[in-house]
Amino acid sequence: ADKAAKEAARRHLPGKDDRVRDSFTSLAFIKRHLTHAKWAASRRWTQKRTTKGNSYVPPKKIQPDPALFSAPKGIASRLMQLRTGHALISTYCKKRHIGGVTDDTCRWCKRYPESREHLFRHCPRWRMERKDLEAAVKKEAKTHSRVKTWNMARFLAEPTFTPALLQFLKD
């Protein structure tokens, strides 16, 4: 193995654009090659499925969000469901025929369709919690001007707002 590694190093140092060939047989090279291929495929998959106006905004970084991973599982999963548009709110349940939901009216205020936008920005039931969320977001949003004009997907995807969103969901 040492002989093969030395021989491969003398010829050419492998990079992410190299192909797996007989000349590069180290396990580290193969693992690195597979990792690059996996992330490239992941980016292609995400780009193909996210279009302008979509309910999901992919993260800018590949690294996991530490605030999200330190939160209780139930709250973190609820935030991920909201981010991806798969939360069990009336509009989603009606669209997917879940639980016999035939009406997408908000279950708390009974006036408007229950959407992420409605729950986070308009529903009177969550007025007090929303004030706390807005205060926390304003505190974090010094560099993010005009947060109120963001669409809901972008708002939920912003990593600096994760702690405030988790607190909102916890309350």
KOLVEXMI-701004 format. One record per residue (C-alpha): x, y, z; residue number from 1; residue in one letter. Coordinates in nm, 4 decimals, m for minus. Example, Ala and Ser with C-alpha at 12.3 -4.5 7.8 and 13.67 -1.06 7.14 Angstrom:
! residues 2
+----------+----------+----------+-----+-----+
!       px !       py !       pz !   n ! res !
+----------+----------+----------+-----+-----+
!   1.2300 !  m0.4500 !   0.7800 !   1 !   A !
!   1.3670 !  m0.1060 !   0.7140 !   2 !   S !
+----------+----------+----------+-----+-----+
//
This chain:
! residues 171
+----------+----------+----------+-----+-----+
!       px !       py !       pz !   n ! res !
+----------+----------+----------+-----+-----+
!   0.0000 !   0.0000 !   0.0000 !   1 !   A !
!   0.2850 !   0.2396 !   0.0816 !   2 !   D !
!   0.4499 !   0.1661 !  m0.2487 !   3 !   K !
!   0.1271 !   0.2383 !  m0.4393 !   4 !   A !
!   0.0710 !   0.5605 !  m0.2459 !   5 !   A !
!   0.4225 !   0.6848 !  m0.3115 !   6 !   K !
!   0.3928 !   0.6006 !  m0.6788 !   7 !   E !
!   0.0599 !   0.7811 !  m0.7091 !   8 !   A !
!   0.1952 !   1.0864 !  m0.5269 !   9 !   A !
!   0.4919 !   1.1062 !  m0.7605 !  10 !   R !
!   0.2740 !   1.1066 !  m1.0706 !  11 !   R !
!   0.0047 !   1.3545 !  m0.9798 !  12 !   H !
!  m0.1724 !   1.4825 !  m0.6717 !  13 !   L !
!  m0.5414 !   1.3927 !  m0.6932 !  14 !   P !
!  m0.8021 !   1.6642 !  m0.6789 !  15 !   G !
!  m1.1780 !   1.6836 !  m0.6873 !  16 !   K !
!  m1.1866 !   1.6839 !  m1.0689 !  17 !   D !
!  m0.9842 !   1.3666 !  m1.1061 !  18 !   D !
!  m1.1458 !   1.0358 !  m1.1893 !  19 !   R !
!  m1.1064 !   0.7127 !  m1.0031 !  20 !   V !
!  m0.8502 !   0.5152 !  m1.2014 !  21 !   R !
!  m0.5969 !   0.2487 !  m1.1363 !  22 !   D !
!  m0.3315 !   0.5104 !  m1.0599 !  23 !   S !
!  m0.5280 !   0.6468 !  m0.7603 !  24 !   F !
!  m0.6337 !   0.3680 !  m0.5350 !  25 !   T !
!  m0.6138 !   0.5163 !  m0.1877 !  26 !   S !
!  m0.9232 !   0.4903 !   0.0254 !  27 !   L !
!  m0.9033 !   0.8600 !   0.1149 !  28 !   A !
!  m0.9091 !   0.9552 !  m0.2532 !  29 !   F !
!  m1.2090 !   0.7347 !  m0.3235 !  30 !   I !
!  m1.3956 !   0.8738 !  m0.0207 !  31 !   K !
!  m1.3190 !   1.2311 !  m0.1266 !  32 !   R !
!  m1.4297 !   1.1552 !  m0.4806 !  33 !   H !
!  m1.7584 !   1.0077 !  m0.3572 !  34 !   L !
!  m1.8194 !   1.3049 !  m0.1275 !  35 !   T !
!  m1.7711 !   1.5534 !  m0.4109 !  36 !   H !
!  m2.0000 !   1.3501 !  m0.6350 !  37 !   A !
!  m2.2657 !   1.3297 !  m0.3633 !  38 !   K !
!  m2.2686 !   1.7055 !  m0.3028 !  39 !   W !
!  m2.2729 !   1.7815 !  m0.6748 !  40 !   A !
!  m2.5723 !   1.5516 !  m0.7184 !  41 !   A !
!  m2.7398 !   1.7111 !  m0.4180 !  42 !   S !
!  m2.6938 !   2.0613 !  m0.5616 !  43 !   R !
!  m2.8328 !   1.9515 !  m0.8981 !  44 !   R !
!  m3.1332 !   1.7883 !  m0.7301 !  45 !   W !
!  m3.2048 !   2.0990 !  m0.5227 !  46 !   T !
!  m3.1691 !   2.3378 !  m0.8163 !  47 !   Q !
!  m3.4007 !   2.1257 !  m1.0268 !  48 !   K !
!  m3.6717 !   2.1281 !  m0.7600 !  49 !   R !
!  m3.6490 !   2.4840 !  m0.6340 !  50 !   T !
!  m3.7792 !   2.7556 !  m0.8551 !  51 !   T !
!  m3.8668 !   3.1157 !  m0.7938 !  52 !   K !
!  m4.1748 !   3.1340 !  m0.5764 !  53 !   G !
!  m4.1211 !   2.7861 !  m0.4378 !  54 !   N !
!  m4.2027 !   2.7212 !  m0.0752 !  55 !   S !
!  m3.8508 !   2.5998 !   0.0034 !  56 !   Y !
!  m3.5303 !   2.8004 !   0.0062 !  57 !   V !
!  m3.2219 !   2.5781 !   0.0218 !  58 !   P !
!  m2.9591 !   2.6627 !   0.2829 !  59 !   P !
!  m2.6596 !   2.8665 !   0.1756 !  60 !   K !
!  m2.4176 !   2.6557 !   0.3768 !  61 !   K !
!  m2.3740 !   2.2822 !   0.3847 !  62 !   I !
!  m2.2860 !   2.2799 !   0.7549 !  63 !   Q !
!  m2.5729 !   2.2079 !   0.9939 !  64 !   P !
!  m2.7241 !   2.4898 !   1.1962 !  65 !   D !
!  m2.6021 !   2.4532 !   1.5572 !  66 !   P !
!  m2.9103 !   2.6264 !   1.7011 !  67 !   A !
!  m3.1372 !   2.3846 !   1.5197 !  68 !   L !
!  m2.9410 !   2.0794 !   1.6291 !  69 !   F !
!  m2.9338 !   2.1872 !   1.9931 !  70 !   S !
!  m3.3119 !   2.2408 !   2.0047 !  71 !   A !
!  m3.5541 !   1.9734 !   2.1257 !  72 !   P !
!  m3.6351 !   1.7305 !   1.8477 !  73 !   K !
!  m4.0065 !   1.8108 !   1.8326 !  74 !   G !
!  m3.9529 !   2.1835 !   1.7906 !  75 !   I !
!  m3.6645 !   2.1415 !   1.5460 !  76 !   A !
!  m3.8679 !   1.9023 !   1.3334 !  77 !   S !
!  m4.1614 !   2.1435 !   1.3319 !  78 !   R !
!  m3.9345 !   2.4229 !   1.2072 !  79 !   L !
!  m3.7997 !   2.1955 !   0.9340 !  80 !   M !
!  m4.1557 !   2.1061 !   0.8341 !  81 !   Q !
!  m4.2428 !   2.4743 !   0.8146 !  82 !   L !
!  m3.9293 !   2.5465 !   0.6121 !  83 !   R !
!  m4.0041 !   2.2763 !   0.3587 !  84 !   T !
!  m4.3771 !   2.3457 !   0.3409 !  85 !   G !
!  m4.4735 !   2.0113 !   0.4966 !  86 !   H !
!  m4.6103 !   2.1292 !   0.8320 !  87 !   A !
!  m4.9489 !   1.9906 !   0.9287 !  88 !   L !
!  m5.1385 !   2.3123 !   0.8760 !  89 !   I !
!  m5.4742 !   2.3260 !   0.7034 !  90 !   S !
!  m5.3530 !   2.4231 !   0.3565 !  91 !   T !
!  m5.1065 !   2.1330 !   0.3467 !  92 !   Y !
!  m5.3529 !   1.8844 !   0.4964 !  93 !   C !
!  m5.6216 !   1.9834 !   0.2470 !  94 !   K !
!  m5.3802 !   1.9619 !  m0.0454 !  95 !   K !
!  m5.2543 !   1.6170 !   0.0605 !  96 !   R !
!  m5.5922 !   1.4859 !   0.1840 !  97 !   H !
!  m5.4613 !   1.4294 !   0.5362 !  98 !   I !
!  m5.6941 !   1.3743 !   0.8283 !  99 !   G !
!  m6.0097 !   1.4396 !   0.6328 ! 100 !   G !
!  m5.9403 !   1.8138 !   0.6166 ! 101 !   V !
!  m6.1658 !   1.9675 !   0.3538 ! 102 !   T !
!  m6.1339 !   2.3318 !   0.4533 ! 103 !   D !
!  m5.8120 !   2.5308 !   0.4767 ! 104 !   D !
!  m5.9532 !   2.7909 !   0.7156 ! 105 !   T !
!  m5.7340 !   2.8739 !   1.0148 ! 106 !   C !
!  m5.8308 !   2.6579 !   1.3095 ! 107 !   R !
!  m5.7686 !   2.9431 !   1.5552 ! 108 !   W !
!  m5.9185 !   3.2556 !   1.4027 ! 109 !   C !
!  m6.1596 !   3.0803 !   1.1614 ! 110 !   K !
!  m6.1287 !   3.3660 !   0.9118 ! 111 !   R !
!  m5.8406 !   3.3173 !   0.6706 ! 112 !   Y !
!  m5.6605 !   3.0252 !   0.5080 ! 113 !   P !
!  m5.4131 !   2.8721 !   0.7510 ! 114 !   E !
!  m5.0764 !   2.9166 !   0.5822 ! 115 !   S !
!  m4.7260 !   2.9786 !   0.7091 ! 116 !   R !
!  m4.7656 !   3.3431 !   0.6156 ! 117 !   E !
!  m5.0919 !   3.3707 !   0.8069 ! 118 !   H !
!  m4.9646 !   3.1969 !   1.1202 ! 119 !   L !
!  m4.6392 !   3.3922 !   1.1411 ! 120 !   F !
!  m4.7618 !   3.7337 !   1.0307 ! 121 !   R !
!  m5.1385 !   3.7764 !   1.0599 ! 122 !   H !
!  m5.3249 !   3.5332 !   1.2877 ! 123 !   C !
!  m5.4666 !   3.7156 !   1.5920 ! 124 !   P !
!  m5.4230 !   3.4036 !   1.8067 ! 125 !   R !
!  m5.0435 !   3.4346 !   1.7945 ! 126 !   W !
!  m5.0246 !   3.8141 !   1.8403 ! 127 !   R !
!  m4.8260 !   3.8100 !   2.1667 ! 128 !   M !
!  m4.5855 !   3.5409 !   2.0499 ! 129 !   E !
!  m4.5427 !   3.7281 !   1.7220 ! 130 !   R !
!  m4.4398 !   4.0449 !   1.9089 ! 131 !   K !
!  m4.1635 !   3.8501 !   2.0819 ! 132 !   D !
!  m4.0576 !   3.6985 !   1.7503 ! 133 !   L !
!  m4.0508 !   4.0373 !   1.5783 ! 134 !   E !
!  m3.8438 !   4.1870 !   1.8603 ! 135 !   A !
!  m3.5919 !   3.9027 !   1.8404 ! 136 !   A !
!  m3.5765 !   3.9253 !   1.4617 ! 137 !   V !
!  m3.5260 !   4.3027 !   1.4697 ! 138 !   K !
!  m3.2405 !   4.2501 !   1.7123 ! 139 !   K !
!  m3.0780 !   3.9976 !   1.4777 ! 140 !   E !
!  m3.1726 !   4.1785 !   1.1579 ! 141 !   A !
!  m2.9432 !   4.4770 !   1.1868 ! 142 !   K !
!  m2.7677 !   4.3614 !   0.8723 ! 143 !   T !
!  m3.0881 !   4.2309 !   0.7139 ! 144 !   H !
!  m3.2881 !   4.5395 !   0.6321 ! 145 !   S !
!  m3.6473 !   4.5142 !   0.5105 ! 146 !   R !
!  m3.7122 !   4.1737 !   0.6682 ! 147 !   V !
!  m4.0868 !   4.2387 !   0.6562 ! 148 !   K !
!  m4.0738 !   4.2327 !   0.2759 ! 149 !   T !
!  m3.9120 !   3.8885 !   0.2630 ! 150 !   W !
!  m4.1234 !   3.5989 !   0.1505 ! 151 !   N !
!  m4.1952 !   3.3403 !   0.4167 ! 152 !   M !
!  m3.9616 !   3.0765 !   0.2719 ! 153 !   A !
!  m3.6656 !   3.3127 !   0.2851 ! 154 !   R !
!  m3.7603 !   3.4298 !   0.6346 ! 155 !   F !
!  m3.7769 !   3.0734 !   0.7665 ! 156 !   L !
!  m3.4533 !   2.9742 !   0.5917 ! 157 !   A !
!  m3.2433 !   3.2576 !   0.7353 ! 158 !   E !
!  m3.0044 !   3.0915 !   0.9841 ! 159 !   P !
!  m2.9679 !   3.4018 !   1.2009 ! 160 !   T !
!  m3.3401 !   3.3856 !   1.2793 ! 161 !   F !
!  m3.3370 !   3.0186 !   1.3811 ! 162 !   T !
!  m3.3147 !   3.0814 !   1.7591 ! 163 !   P !
!  m3.6032 !   3.3310 !   1.7451 ! 164 !   A !
!  m3.8137 !   3.0963 !   1.5323 ! 165 !   L !
!  m3.7456 !   2.8061 !   1.7675 ! 166 !   L !
!  m3.8501 !   3.0196 !   2.0635 ! 167 !   Q !
!  m4.1686 !   3.1216 !   1.8808 ! 168 !   F !
!  m4.2547 !   2.7575 !   1.8174 ! 169 !   L !
!  m4.1714 !   2.6646 !   2.1759 ! 170 !   K !
!  m4.4035 !   2.9321 !   2.3144 ! 171 !   D !
+----------+----------+----------+-----+-----+
//
